[in-house]
Amino acid sequence: MSLTTNSEYGARPRIWFAAYQLLWHLLLPLAFIRLAWRARHAFPYLHHIPERLGFGYSKPISQGSIWIHAVSVGETRAAQPLIDAYLARGESILLTHMTLNGRRTGRQLFAKEIASGQIRQVYLPYDICWAVEHFLKTFKPKLGLFMETEAWPTVVFRCKEIGLPLFLVNARLSERSARRVNRFGEAGRALFQAFAGILAQTEFDAQRYRSLGVENIVITGNLKFDVPLDPQLLAKGKEWQKEMHAGNRMMVCAASTRDGEEAIILRAWKDLLLSNAFTIPPLICLVPRHPERFTEVADQINDARLRFRRRSEWSDTPSECAGLDVVLGDSMGEMPLYYSASDLVLMGGSLLPFGGQNLIEACAAGCPVLLGEHTYNFQQAALDALDSGAAKRIKGELLLTEPIALTKALRELLLNAAELAKMSLAAKSYSAEHQGATKRILAALDRQNFSLN
C-alpha cells in the first residue's frame, strides 16, 4: 500500500484550535516555571530558552534540510539508523527535541555531524502559533518526520496548510492513547488525518490509526531493531560478565525503571538475598529511566539497608562491586554495557502501568528479559519476544508489601543456567529477524510525490 495525501482529511478545527491556542498562552508562564524547577538539579534546562519560542538561533541557518523530531532519549536513539541513512545520501538534517535528555543523547550520538554542520540540533518550539510559524519560516525544511507518538496540533496543521510533507514515522498508538484521542471527537481524529502519512510499527498500531479515520498508512516495522549497539560497550560488558562469572556471581539489570517500581524491586531483591538460595549472592544494577531521579533512588536503596555504590563512583572493573547488593546505574549512554554484563534484564515501565520500556536493545545484546504485565507501548515487540522464548512474563500480582511473584521469577531464572542460555540465543535470533524497518521507511517515503532534490 502506498501513502497518499488527501486534502479532505485533517482540516483544522477552528473553534477547538482557537481554544487550544488561548490555553497555551495562558499556561506559557507555567512552562517556564517548570523549566526553572527542573533546573534545580540540571541547570542546562535553562539553556536555549529562546528556541522554546522559535527564536534565538545563533548559527547561520541552512534551509531545505530533512527535519526529524525526536522528543526524548528513546525516540532519538530510534531515529539513529534513519538519520544515518539520510546522511549517507548526502542530506542535511534538522534534529529537534523537546527534552534536555533527548538533546544530550542526540549530541552524544552525532557529535561529529553536528560539529561539521551536517546536523543542526535545536528544540522544537512550544506549540504556539507565532513560535511555530517563525520556526518553520526560519528553517524551511523540505520534509518532516516525527518519531513515534508526537503530534503537536499547531505544527501538524500548519505543515499541512503550507504544503510541507509531515509524516509520523515508526508510529505507535496504544489502545489507551486511541481512546484518549477519540475523546476529542473530530478534532482529535483530524489531527492524525492531517499528517501526510503514517508509517506504523505494527498491524495493531495501523488498525488503531484506521479507527481514527486515517487512510494513508503503511506498516514498516520497528526502527529500534535497526539501532546499532556500541561494540566497545558490548565488549566491555562481556569482560565484566566474564570476571563476575569467574567469581560465580550473576548480575541482573533492572533497566529504565519508573517512579514506584524501584520500591517493589528493592523489596523483592532483599527477599531474594535473605532466602539464601545462592552460594554467592547475585548483584542487581538498578538504572532509573530519568537521570533527575538518581538521588531519590539512591535514598531508597539506603532506606532498604542494601549495600550499594553509584556507577559514577567506580572505574571500569566489577571487582569494585564485591560485597555490594546493588549498583545504581547513574551513567548516561551505558545501557549496552549494562545489558551485555547482565545475565537477565528486568524491564522497567512494565511492573506498574507505564506501558513498558524498550526491551529490544536488551535482546540485541543477547540478554534474556523478564517483563511485568504492562507492555502496551511495545505490544507487538513484547508478544514476539515472549513467543520466541527471548522473554518471560512475571506471573502474579506485584505488590509493594509482598512482591512474591517478582522474587519467585528472579529466583527461578537465576538458578536455571540452561534456561538463561536458551533465552539468550532466542533473544539474539529475535532481534536479528525483525530488522529492516529503515529500508522499508526509506522506500515508502521515496515513493511519495514530493522531491528531495
C-alpha positions as CSV (number, residue, x, y, z in Angstrom):
1,M,0.0,0.0,0.0
2,S,1.4,3.4,-0.9
3,L,0.9,6.6,1.0
4,T,-1.3,9.3,-0.4
5,T,-2.3,12.8,0.7
6,N,-6.0,13.6,0.7
7,S,-7.0,17.2,1.2
8,E,-10.4,16.2,2.6
9,Y,-8.8,15.0,5.8
10,G,-7.1,16.8,8.6
11,A,-8.9,20.2,8.3
12,R,-8.0,22.4,11.2
13,P,-11.0,22.6,13.6
14,R,-11.2,26.4,14.1
15,I,-13.1,26.8,17.3
16,W,-11.2,24.0,19.1
17,F,-7.9,25.3,17.8
18,A,-8.6,28.9,19.0
19,A,-9.3,27.5,22.5
20,Y,-6.1,25.4,22.3
21,Q,-4.0,28.5,21.4
22,L,-5.6,30.5,24.2
23,L,-4.8,27.8,26.7
24,W,-1.2,27.7,25.5
25,H,-0.8,31.4,26.0
26,L,-2.3,31.2,29.5
27,L,-0.1,28.3,30.5
28,L,3.1,29.6,29.0
29,P,4.4,31.1,32.2
30,L,3.9,27.7,33.9
31,A,6.0,26.1,31.2
32,F,9.0,28.3,32.1
33,I,8.4,27.8,35.8
34,R,8.6,24.1,35.2
35,L,11.9,24.5,33.4
36,A,13.2,26.6,36.3
37,W,12.1,24.0,38.8
38,R,13.9,21.2,36.8
39,A,17.0,23.4,36.6
40,R,17.4,22.9,40.4
41,H,19.0,19.6,39.6
42,A,20.2,20.2,36.0
43,F,21.0,23.8,35.1
44,P,21.1,23.2,31.3
45,Y,17.3,23.1,31.4
46,L,17.7,26.9,31.3
47,H,19.9,26.8,28.2
48,H,18.4,27.7,24.7
49,I,15.3,29.2,26.2
50,P,14.6,31.4,23.1
51,E,14.4,28.2,21.0
52,R,11.4,27.2,23.0
53,L,9.7,30.2,21.4
54,G,11.0,29.7,17.9
55,F,13.9,32.3,18.1
56,G,17.5,32.6,19.2
57,Y,19.2,30.5,16.5
58,S,22.8,31.8,16.7
59,K,24.4,30.0,13.8
60,P,23.7,30.5,10.1
61,I,20.5,28.7,9.1
62,S,20.7,26.0,6.3
63,Q,17.3,25.6,4.7
64,G,15.9,22.7,2.8
65,S,17.0,20.0,5.4
66,I,15.2,16.9,6.3
67,W,13.6,17.6,9.6
68,I,13.4,14.8,12.2
69,H,11.7,15.4,15.5
70,A,12.7,13.0,18.3
71,V,11.1,14.2,21.6
72,S,13.4,12.4,24.1
73,V,16.0,9.7,24.6
74,G,14.2,6.7,23.2
75,E,13.0,8.4,20.1
76,T,16.4,9.9,19.4
77,R,18.1,6.5,19.6
78,A,15.3,5.0,17.4
79,A,15.9,7.7,14.8
80,Q,19.6,6.9,14.6
81,P,19.5,4.4,11.7
82,L,17.2,6.7,9.7
83,I,19.4,9.7,10.3
84,D,22.5,7.7,9.3
85,A,20.7,6.6,6.1
86,Y,19.9,10.1,5.1
87,L,23.4,11.4,5.9
88,A,24.8,8.6,3.7
89,R,22.6,10.1,0.9
90,G,24.3,13.5,1.4
91,E,21.2,15.1,3.1
92,S,21.5,17.7,5.9
93,I,19.4,17.0,9.0
94,L,17.4,19.4,11.3
95,L,17.1,17.4,14.5
96,T,14.7,18.7,17.1
97,H,13.8,17.6,20.6
98,M,11.5,18.6,23.5
99,T,13.6,17.3,26.4
100,L,17.1,18.1,27.7
101,N,18.0,14.4,27.8
102,G,16.8,13.9,24.2
103,R,19.1,16.8,23.2
104,R,22.0,15.3,25.2
105,T,21.5,11.9,23.5
106,G,21.5,13.5,20.1
107,R,24.6,15.4,20.8
108,Q,26.3,12.2,22.0
109,L,25.3,10.1,19.0
110,F,26.0,12.7,16.3
111,A,28.8,14.8,17.8
112,K,30.9,14.8,14.6
113,E,28.0,15.5,12.3
114,I,26.8,18.4,14.5
115,A,30.3,19.9,14.6
116,S,30.6,19.6,10.8
117,G,27.2,21.2,10.2
118,Q,25.5,18.1,8.6
119,I,23.1,18.1,11.5
120,R,21.6,21.2,13.2
121,Q,20.2,20.4,16.6
122,V,17.6,22.7,18.3
123,Y,14.5,22.5,20.5
124,L,11.1,22.3,18.8
125,P,9.3,25.4,20.0
126,Y,6.2,25.2,22.2
127,D,3.1,24.6,20.2
128,I,2.1,28.3,19.9
129,C,1.1,29.7,16.5
130,W,3.6,32.5,16.3
131,A,6.5,30.4,17.7
132,V,5.8,27.5,15.2
133,E,5.4,30.0,12.3
134,H,8.8,31.6,13.0
135,F,10.5,28.2,13.3
136,L,9.1,27.0,10.0
137,K,9.9,30.2,8.2
138,T,13.5,30.2,9.6
139,F,14.4,26.6,8.7
140,K,12.1,25.9,5.7
141,P,12.6,22.1,5.8
142,K,11.7,20.1,2.7
143,L,10.4,17.1,4.6
144,G,9.3,16.5,8.2
145,L,9.5,13.2,10.1
146,F,8.0,13.0,13.6
147,M,9.0,10.0,15.6
148,E,6.6,7.5,17.2
149,T,3.8,9.4,19.1
150,E,4.4,13.1,18.6
151,A,1.5,15.0,17.2
152,W,1.5,18.7,18.1
153,P,-1.6,20.3,16.6
154,T,-0.2,23.7,15.7
155,V,2.8,22.1,13.9
156,V,0.9,19.4,12.2
157,F,-1.9,21.6,10.9
158,R,0.4,24.4,9.8
159,C,2.7,22.0,7.9
160,K,-0.4,20.7,6.0
161,E,-1.5,24.3,5.2
162,I,1.9,25.3,3.8
163,G,2.4,22.1,1.9
164,L,5.3,20.7,3.9
165,P,5.0,16.9,3.9
166,L,5.0,15.8,7.5
167,F,5.0,12.1,8.3
168,L,4.6,10.2,11.6
169,V,7.4,7.6,11.4
170,N,7.9,4.5,13.5
171,A,4.4,5.3,14.7
172,R,2.8,3.5,17.6
173,L,-0.6,4.0,19.2
174,S,-1.7,2.1,22.3
175,E,-5.4,1.3,23.0
176,R,-5.3,3.8,25.8
177,S,-4.0,6.6,23.6
178,A,-6.5,5.8,20.9
179,R,-9.3,6.1,23.4
180,R,-7.9,9.4,24.6
181,V,-7.8,10.8,21.0
182,N,-11.4,9.7,20.4
183,R,-12.5,11.7,23.5
184,F,-11.7,14.8,21.5
185,G,-14.0,13.7,18.7
186,E,-13.5,15.1,15.2
187,A,-10.8,17.5,16.5
188,G,-8.6,14.6,17.7
189,R,-9.2,12.5,14.6
190,A,-8.4,15.4,12.3
191,L,-5.0,15.8,13.9
192,F,-3.8,12.4,12.8
193,Q,-5.6,12.7,9.4
194,A,-3.5,15.9,8.8
195,F,-0.3,14.0,8.6
196,A,0.9,13.4,5.0
197,G,1.2,9.7,6.0
198,I,1.7,7.4,9.0
199,L,4.3,4.7,8.9
200,A,3.2,2.4,11.6
201,Q,5.3,-0.2,13.5
202,T,2.7,-3.0,13.6
203,E,-0.7,-4.0,12.3
204,F,-2.0,-3.3,15.9
205,D,-0.9,0.3,15.5
206,A,-2.2,0.6,12.0
207,Q,-5.7,-0.7,13.0
208,R,-5.9,2.0,15.8
209,Y,-4.9,4.7,13.4
210,R,-7.5,3.5,10.9
211,S,-10.1,3.7,13.7
212,L,-9.3,7.4,13.8
213,G,-10.2,7.7,10.2
214,V,-6.6,7.8,8.9
215,E,-6.3,6.1,5.5
216,N,-2.7,6.9,4.4
217,I,-0.9,4.2,6.4
218,V,2.0,1.8,5.7
219,I,3.3,-0.8,8.1
220,T,7.1,-0.6,8.1
221,G,8.2,-2.4,11.3
222,N,10.1,-1.0,14.3
223,L,13.2,1.1,13.8
224,K,14.5,0.1,17.2
225,F,15.5,-3.3,15.8
226,D,17.9,-1.4,13.5
227,V,19.6,0.6,16.2
228,P,23.3,-0.4,16.4
229,L,24.7,-1.0,19.9
230,D,28.1,0.4,20.6
231,P,30.5,-2.5,20.1
232,Q,33.0,-1.2,22.6
233,L,30.4,-1.0,25.3
234,L,29.2,-4.5,24.4
235,A,32.8,-5.9,24.6
236,K,33.4,-4.2,28.0
237,G,30.2,-5.6,29.3
238,K,31.2,-9.1,28.3
239,E,34.6,-8.6,30.1
240,W,32.7,-7.6,33.2
241,Q,30.4,-10.6,32.9
242,K,33.4,-12.9,32.5
243,E,35.0,-11.5,35.6
244,M,31.9,-11.9,37.7
245,H,31.2,-15.4,36.4
246,A,34.8,-16.3,37.4
247,G,33.7,-15.5,40.9
248,N,30.4,-17.4,40.5
249,R,28.4,-14.2,40.6
250,M,25.5,-13.2,38.4
251,M,24.0,-9.8,37.7
252,V,20.5,-8.6,36.9
253,C,19.9,-5.3,35.2
254,A,16.7,-3.5,36.3
255,A,16.5,-1.2,33.2
256,S,14.7,2.1,32.8
257,T,12.7,1.8,36.0
258,R,10.0,4.3,36.7
259,D,8.7,6.0,39.9
260,G,7.2,3.4,42.2
261,E,8.9,0.4,40.6
262,E,12.2,0.8,42.4
263,A,10.5,0.2,45.8
264,I,9.0,-3.0,44.5
265,I,12.3,-4.2,43.0
266,L,14.3,-3.4,46.1
267,R,11.8,-5.3,48.4
268,A,11.9,-8.3,46.1
269,W,15.7,-8.2,45.8
270,K,16.1,-8.0,49.6
271,D,13.7,-11.0,50.0
272,L,15.8,-12.9,47.3
273,L,19.0,-12.2,49.2
274,L,17.5,-13.3,52.5
275,S,16.3,-16.5,51.0
276,N,19.9,-17.8,51.0
277,A,19.2,-19.6,47.7
278,F,22.6,-18.6,46.3
279,T,26.1,-19.6,47.4
280,I,27.3,-16.3,46.0
281,P,24.6,-13.6,46.2
282,P,23.8,-12.0,42.8
283,L,24.1,-8.3,42.1
284,I,21.5,-6.0,40.7
285,C,22.2,-3.0,38.6
286,L,19.3,-0.5,39.0
287,V,19.0,2.0,36.2
288,P,16.3,4.6,36.6
289,R,14.7,5.9,33.4
290,H,15.1,9.6,34.3
291,P,18.5,10.9,35.5
292,E,16.9,13.5,37.7
293,R,15.7,10.7,39.9
294,F,19.2,9.2,40.6
295,T,19.5,10.8,44.1
296,E,15.9,9.9,45.0
297,V,16.6,6.2,44.1
298,A,19.9,6.3,46.0
299,D,17.9,7.3,49.1
300,Q,15.5,4.4,48.5
301,I,18.4,1.9,48.4
302,N,19.8,3.4,51.6
303,D,16.4,3.1,53.3
304,A,16.2,-0.5,52.2
305,R,19.6,-1.1,54.0
306,L,21.2,-2.6,51.0
307,R,24.8,-2.1,50.3
308,F,25.4,-0.1,47.1
309,R,27.6,2.2,45.1
310,R,26.9,4.6,42.2
311,R,28.3,3.6,38.9
312,S,29.8,7.1,38.7
313,E,31.9,6.4,41.8
314,W,33.9,3.5,40.5
315,S,36.1,2.7,37.5
316,D,35.9,0.1,34.8
317,T,36.2,-3.2,36.7
318,P,33.4,-5.1,38.5
319,S,35.8,-6.1,41.2
320,E,34.7,-2.9,43.0
321,C,31.2,-4.5,43.3
322,A,32.5,-7.1,45.8
323,G,30.4,-7.0,48.9
324,L,27.6,-4.9,47.3
325,D,24.0,-5.8,46.8
326,V,23.1,-3.0,44.3
327,V,24.8,-0.9,41.8
328,L,23.0,2.4,40.9
329,G,23.4,2.9,37.2
330,D,23.7,6.7,37.2
331,S,25.7,7.0,34.0
332,M,24.4,8.1,30.6
333,G,24.8,6.1,27.4
334,E,26.0,2.9,29.0
335,M,22.9,0.7,28.7
336,P,24.6,-1.6,26.1
337,L,27.3,-2.2,28.7
338,Y,24.8,-3.0,31.5
339,Y,22.9,-5.4,29.2
340,S,26.0,-7.2,28.0
341,A,27.3,-7.6,31.5
342,S,24.0,-9.0,32.8
343,D,22.5,-12.5,32.9
344,L,19.0,-11.2,33.0
345,V,17.2,-7.9,32.4
346,L,14.1,-6.9,34.4
347,M,12.4,-4.4,32.1
348,G,11.2,-1.2,33.8
349,G,8.0,0.5,33.0
350,S,6.3,-2.9,32.8
351,L,5.8,-3.6,36.6
352,L,3.4,-0.7,37.0
353,P,1.0,0.7,34.3
354,F,3.6,2.8,32.4
355,G,3.4,0.7,29.3
356,G,6.9,-0.7,29.4
357,Q,10.3,0.4,28.1
358,N,12.3,-0.8,25.2
359,L,13.2,-4.5,25.5
360,I,14.7,-4.6,22.0
361,E,18.1,-3.3,22.9
362,A,18.4,-5.9,25.7
363,C,17.6,-8.7,23.3
364,A,20.0,-7.3,20.7
365,A,22.7,-7.7,23.4
366,G,21.7,-11.3,23.9
367,C,20.2,-10.8,27.3
368,P,17.0,-12.6,28.4
369,V,14.2,-10.3,29.5
370,L,11.7,-10.5,32.4
371,L,8.6,-8.5,31.9
372,G,5.7,-7.3,34.0
373,E,2.2,-7.3,32.7
374,H,2.2,-3.6,31.4
375,T,3.8,-3.7,28.0
376,Y,1.2,-1.8,25.8
377,N,3.8,0.7,24.5
378,F,5.7,-2.3,23.0
379,Q,2.7,-4.6,22.5
380,Q,3.9,-6.5,19.3
381,A,7.6,-6.5,20.3
382,A,6.7,-8.0,23.7
383,L,4.4,-10.6,22.3
384,D,7.0,-11.6,19.7
385,A,9.8,-11.8,22.3
386,L,7.6,-14.0,24.5
387,D,6.6,-16.2,21.6
388,S,10.3,-16.6,20.6
389,G,11.4,-17.5,24.1
390,A,13.6,-14.4,24.5
391,A,11.4,-13.1,27.3
392,K,9.2,-14.3,30.1
393,R,6.4,-12.6,31.9
394,I,6.1,-12.4,35.7
395,K,3.1,-14.5,36.8
396,G,1.2,-13.0,39.7
397,E,0.4,-9.6,41.2
398,L,3.2,-7.2,42.1
399,L,2.6,-5.7,45.5
400,L,5.0,-3.4,47.3
401,T,4.3,-5.1,50.6
402,E,4.8,-8.6,49.3
403,P,6.3,-8.8,45.8
404,I,6.3,-12.6,46.0
405,A,5.8,-13.1,42.2
406,L,8.8,-11.0,41.3
407,T,11.1,-12.7,43.9
408,K,10.0,-16.1,42.6
409,A,10.5,-15.2,39.0
410,L,14.0,-13.9,39.6
411,R,15.0,-16.9,41.8
412,E,13.7,-19.5,39.3
413,L,15.6,-17.9,36.3
414,L,18.8,-17.1,38.1
415,L,19.0,-20.7,39.4
416,N,18.4,-22.2,35.9
417,A,21.6,-21.6,33.8
418,A,20.4,-23.8,31.0
419,E,17.1,-21.8,30.6
420,L,19.0,-18.5,30.6
421,A,21.4,-19.7,27.9
422,K,18.4,-20.8,25.8
423,M,16.7,-17.5,26.2
424,S,19.9,-15.6,25.3
425,L,20.2,-17.4,22.0
426,A,16.5,-16.8,21.4
427,A,17.0,-13.1,22.1
428,K,19.7,-12.7,19.5
429,S,17.6,-14.5,16.9
430,Y,14.5,-12.5,17.7
431,S,16.5,-9.2,17.4
432,A,18.0,-10.2,14.0
433,E,14.8,-11.5,12.5
434,H,12.9,-8.2,13.0
435,Q,15.4,-5.8,11.4
436,G,14.8,-3.9,8.2
437,A,12.4,-1.1,9.2
438,T,14.9,1.6,8.0
439,K,14.9,0.3,4.4
440,R,11.1,-0.1,4.4
441,I,10.6,3.5,5.7
442,L,13.0,5.0,3.1
443,A,11.3,3.0,0.4
444,A,7.8,4.2,1.5
445,L,9.0,7.9,1.6
446,D,10.8,7.6,-1.7
447,R,7.5,6.6,-3.4
448,Q,5.9,9.9,-2.4
449,N,5.1,12.6,-4.9
450,F,7.5,15.2,-3.5
451,S,11.1,15.9,-4.5
452,L,14.0,15.7,-2.1
453,N,16.3,17.3,-4.6
